[in-house]
Each structure stands twice: as structure tokens, then as C-alpha cells.
């Protein structure tokens, strides 16, 4: 556990932001009120965690899950919050799954691009058109597209021909 009581409190900035969202605009919140709400929120979180842990222990698990928190809310007689919390939990899980799928798609695309750049074509040339099987490198910074100004690139050759 924590060594000091302050270690168990929620961040003051987070509590203040939640409080400001809950009251009408222009309402002043005293320092004493912020501290009282912060302490009450910390006690609530600790109590909810303890009840969720008790529920997990009943089913012989050491890891707390969302279902344990929902059951704890019922045990604490806050069952009217359970439907909204269940919806929030489902939305969170859906969001996490979408992030996971998006990351997997990006990894696959990056791997496919890397393979396409380094895999020689059938005629021995690289996929980028260079003949030595090595991807061509533009003169721009890494990750930036090559310059579209190609007028001066042929200038030295033209001078020699004239």
C-alpha cells in the first residue's frame, strides 16, 4: 500500500476538471471543496476496488476484471449505475479492438511496402525501377517526397552537349 495518505489521492487537476464539467459555468469552487471531493473520490475508488477484489476472490481469481467492478457496484447498492457502466465498458472494448485492428493493418502495409522495395522484379530490377536490385534513394530528407523541380537536374548534361 501507499506510505502516505496523499499517495492515495487522485490528481487534483483531474478532479477539478470533472468538478468544473459538473457545475454551471462561472461557478467558483473553493480549495476546500476540491480537497473534500478529491478525498471522497479516492475513498470511493478504494471501496469499489475492495468490493471488486472480494468478488474476484469469491470466484478464486486474483485479477480484477470489468465484471468484478460491475458486481461491486451492485454490492455497494449503486446498481442504477451498472447499465451506463456496462455500456461504457463495451464502448471501451470496441475502441480498443478497433485500435488493435488499425495497428495490425498499418504493420501489414508497412511490411508489404518494405518487401516491395527490396524484392527484385522478374527482370532483375528492383520494384522501384532501378537495375541493381537496390531501392533508389531520393535526395530529399528521409520520409519526404522527392523534389518535383526537375528542370535543373538535366542542365549539366545539356551544357556539355551545346
FIGU-810049 format. One record per residue (C-alpha): residue number from 0; residue in three letters; x, y, z. Coordinates in steps of 0.25 Angstrom, whole numbers, m for minus. Each point is the difference from the previous one (the first is absolute). Layout:
{r NUM, "ALA", {X, Y, Z}}
...
***
This chain:
{r 0, "UNK", {0, 0, 0}}
{r 1, "UNK", {4, 15, 0}}
{r 2, "UNK", {9, 6, 10}}
{r 3, "UNK", {m8, 13, 1}}
{r 4, "UNK", {m15, 3, 0}}
{r 5, "UNK", {4, 10, m12}}
{r 6, "UNK", {5, m11, m8}}
{r 7, "UNK", {m14, m6, m1}}
{r 8, "UNK", {m7, 13, m5}}
{r 9, "UNK", {m4, 3, m14}}
{r 10, "UNK", {7, 10, m8}}
{r 11, "UNK", {m5, 14, 4}}
{r 12, "UNK", {m1, 5, m15}}
{r 13, "UNK", {m8, m12, m4}}
{r 14, "UNK", {m10, 2, 12}}
{r 15, "UNK", {m1, 15, m3}}
{r 16, "UNK", {m3, m3, m15}}
{r 17, "UNK", {m11, m10, 4}}
{r 18, "UNK", {m6, 10, 10}}
{r 19, "UNK", {0, 12, m10}}
{r 20, "UNK", {m7, m9, m10}}
{r 21, "UNK", {m11, m3, 10}}
{r 22, "UNK", {m3, 14, 5}}
{r 23, "UNK", {m6, 12, m8}}
{r 24, "UNK", {10, 9, m7}}
{r 25, "UNK", {5, 11, 9}}
{r 26, "UNK", {m2, m8, 13}}
{r 27, "UNK", {12, 2, 9}}
{r 28, "UNK", {6, m13, 7}}
{r 29, "UNK", {7, 3, 13}}
{r 30, "UNK", {13, m7, 3}}
{r 31, "UNK", {m7, m7, 12}}
{r 32, "UNK", {m11, m6, m9}}
{r 33, "UNK", {11, m5, m10}}
{r 34, "UNK", {7, m7, 11}}
{r 35, "UNK", {m13, m6, 6}}
{r 36, "UNK", {m4, m5, m13}}
{r 37, "UNK", {14, m6, m3}}
{r 38, "UNK", {0, m7, 13}}
{r 39, "UNK", {m14, m5, m2}}
{r 40, "UNK", {3, m5, m14}}
{r 41, "UNK", {13, m7, 5}}
{r 42, "UNK", {m8, m7, 11}}
{r 43, "UNK", {m11, m4, m10}}
{r 44, "UNK", {11, m6, m10}}
{r 45, "UNK", {6, m8, 12}}
{r 46, "UNK", {m13, m5, 5}}
{r 47, "UNK", {m4, m4, m14}}
{r 48, "UNK", {13, m7, m2}}
{r 49, "UNK", {m1, m7, 13}}
{r 50, "UNK", {m14, m5, m4}}
{r 51, "UNK", {4, m4, m14}}
{r 52, "UNK", {12, m8, 6}}
{r 53, "UNK", {m9, m7, 10}}
{r 54, "UNK", {m9, m4, m12}}
{r 55, "UNK", {12, m5, m8}}
{r 56, "UNK", {5, m8, 13}}
{r 57, "UNK", {m14, m7, 0}}
{r 58, "UNK", {3, m6, m13}}
{r 59, "UNK", {14, m3, 3}}
{r 60, "UNK", {7, 11, m9}}
{r 61, "UNK", {11, 9, 4}}
{r 62, "UNK", {m2, 9, m12}}
{r 63, "UNK", {m11, 11, 0}}
{r 64, "UNK", {m9, 1, m12}}
{r 65, "UNK", {m11, 9, m5}}
{r 66, "UNK", {m10, m10, 4}}
{r 67, "UNK", {5, 1, 14}}
{r 68, "UNK", {m1, 15, 1}}
{r 69, "UNK", {m15, m1, m6}}
{r 70, "UNK", {m3, m11, 11}}
{r 71, "UNK", {7, 9, 11}}
{r 72, "UNK", {m9, 12, m5}}
{r 73, "UNK", {m12, m9, 3}}
{r 74, "UNK", {6, m4, 14}}
{r 75, "UNK", {1, 14, 3}}
{r 76, "UNK", {m14, 3, m3}}
{r 77, "UNK", {3, 8, m12}}
{r 78, "UNK", {m7, m9, m10}}
{r 79, "UNK", {m6, 12, m7}}
{r 80, "UNK", {14, 3, m6}}
{r 81, "UNK", {2, m14, m5}}
{r 82, "UNK", {m7, 1, m14}}
{r 83, "UNK", {8, 13, m3}}
{r 84, "UNK", {13, m6, 5}}
{r 85, "UNK", {m3, m13, m8}}
{r 86, "UNK", {m2, 9, m13}}
{r 87, "UNK", {13, 8, 3}}
{r 88, "UNK", {8, m13, 2}}
{r 89, "UNK", {m6, m6, m13}}
{r 90, "UNK", {4, 13, m8}}
{r 91, "UNK", {14, 0, 7}}
{r 92, "UNK", {2, m15, m5}}
{r 93, "UNK", {m5, 4, m14}}
{r 94, "UNK", {9, 12, m1}}
{r 95, "UNK", {12, m9, 5}}
{r 96, "UNK", {m3, m10, m10}}
{r 97, "UNK", {m1, 10, m12}}
{r 98, "UNK", {13, 6, 5}}
{r 99, "UNK", {6, m14, 0}}
{r 100, "UNK", {m5, m3, m14}}
{r 101, "UNK", {5, 13, m6}}
{r 102, "UNK", {14, m2, 6}}
{r 103, "UNK", {0, m14, m6}}
{r 104, "UNK", {m4, 5, m14}}
{r 105, "UNK", {11, 11, 1}}
{r 106, "UNK", {10, m11, 3}}
{r 107, "UNK", {m4, m8, m11}}
{r 108, "UNK", {0, 12, m10}}
{r 109, "UNK", {14, 4, 5}}
{r 110, "UNK", {5, m14, m2}}
{r 111, "UNK", {m6, m2, m14}}
{r 112, "UNK", {7, 14, m4}}
{r 113, "UNK", {13, m5, 6}}
{r 114, "UNK", {m1, m13, m8}}
{r 115, "UNK", {m4, 7, m12}}
{r 116, "UNK", {12, 10, 1}}
{r 117, "UNK", {10, m11, 2}}
{r 118, "UNK", {m5, m11, m9}}
{r 119, "UNK", {6, m1, m14}}
{r 120, "UNK", {m10, m1, m12}}
{r 121, "UNK", {0, m11, m10}}
{r 122, "UNK", {10, 7, m9}}
{r 123, "UNK", {10, 2, 11}}
{r 124, "UNK", {m4, 14, 3}}
{r 125, "UNK", {m5, 5, 13}}
{r 126, "UNK", {m14, 4, 2}}
{r 127, "UNK", {3, 14, m1}}
{r 128, "UNK", {6, m1, m14}}
{r 129, "UNK", {15, 0, 4}}
{r 130, "UNK", {8, m10, m7}}
{r 131, "UNK", {9, m4, 11}}
{r 132, "UNK", {m11, m6, 9}}
{r 133, "UNK", {2, 11, 11}}
{r 134, "UNK", {m11, 10, 2}}
{r 135, "UNK", {3, 14, m5}}
{r 136, "UNK", {2, 10, 10}}
{r 137, "UNK", {m5, 15, m3}}
{r 138, "UNK", {9, 12, 4}}
{r 139, "UNK", {m11, 5, 10}}
{r 140, "UNK", {0, m3, 15}}
{r 141, "UNK", {m4, m13, 4}}
{r 142, "UNK", {m16, m2, 0}}
{r 143, "UNK", {m1, 13, m9}}
{r 144, "UNK", {m4, m1, m15}}
{r 145, "UNK", {10, 3, m10}}
{r 146, "UNK", {0, 14, m6}}
{r 147, "UNK", {m9, 2, m12}}
{r 148, "UNK", {9, 10, m6}}
{r 149, "UNK", {7, m8, m10}}
{r 150, "UNK", {4, 12, m10}}
{r 151, "UNK", {14, 1, 6}}
{r 152, "UNK", {4, m14, 1}}
{r 153, "UNK", {3, m2, m15}}
{r 154, "UNK", {7, 14, m1}}
{r 155, "UNK", {14, m5, 1}}
{r 156, "UNK", {m2, m10, m11}}
{r 157, "UNK", {m6, 10, m9}}
{r 158, "UNK", {12, 9, 2}}
{r 159, "UNK", {9, m10, m4}}
{r 160, "UNK", {m8, m3, m13}}
{r 161, "UNK", {m1, 14, m4}}
***
